[in-house]
């Protein structure tokens, strides 16, 4: 029976790779990777000889039908992204959905993803949260922030280093001086950093330094007193 394995890979520390993930990748007929150059280093580190092919946002639509046919005729195929779990702000959804429609068994391994440790380290409630992925770069960006400002659950989103200050400024303007957030940078890497405070405090802190690395932002939910007024 053909199977597509969605395999999480480390977001920083290579020790976060699971034994099961290594075994599945070694047994795969071929591996679909977001960036073969990045993934080849990972496979080399763990002595994984399986063939590697590119599958990314620029070719996923063109390759989709032919890939599903090949997977249906294979025994075991693996899908990985540069880091974390495929399908979470990375290519994967289209392939998974198409495989399911064709009756191909899809298995997602548990493993690394950035938003879960960021949510926990934020110190905000974790019983109810919304994952927003990346904000739009231009069109619809402010409207999305305004919508998030009214959510009664903790909000988690990804942001790039060069847009962090812009995002913090926009959120400060929309959500005010008292609303808090956490900015978590370079999770599981040497320079991992967690900063918590108001948007004004985050603007002051990150405005004084060059921001680098992968960033997760966690926003405090709309306070109860504001919920009652809304």
Secondary structure as GFF3:
##gff-version 3
##sequence-region A 1 230
A	DSSP	beta_strand	3	6	.	.	.	ID=ss1
A	DSSP	three_ten_helix	14	16	.	.	.	ID=ss2
A	DSSP	alpha_helix	19	27	.	.	.	ID=ss3
A	DSSP	beta_strand	30	33	.	.	.	ID=ss4
A	DSSP	alpha_helix	36	45	.	.	.	ID=ss5
A	DSSP	beta_strand	51	54	.	.	.	ID=ss6
A	DSSP	alpha_helix	60	73	.	.	.	ID=ss7
A	DSSP	beta_strand	76	80	.	.	.	ID=ss8
A	DSSP	alpha_helix	93	101	.	.	.	ID=ss9
A	DSSP	beta_strand	105	108	.	.	.	ID=ss10
A	DSSP	alpha_helix	114	122	.	.	.	ID=ss11
A	DSSP	beta_strand	129	134	.	.	.	ID=ss12
A	DSSP	alpha_helix	141	149	.	.	.	ID=ss13
A	DSSP	beta_strand	154	159	.	.	.	ID=ss14
A	DSSP	three_ten_helix	161	163	.	.	.	ID=ss15
A	DSSP	alpha_helix	164	175	.	.	.	ID=ss16
A	DSSP	beta_strand	180	185	.	.	.	ID=ss17
A	DSSP	beta_strand	193	198	.	.	.	ID=ss18
A	DSSP	alpha_helix	199	206	.	.	.	ID=ss19
A	DSSP	beta_strand	215	219	.	.	.	ID=ss20
A	DSSP	alpha_helix	224	229	.	.	.	ID=ss21
###
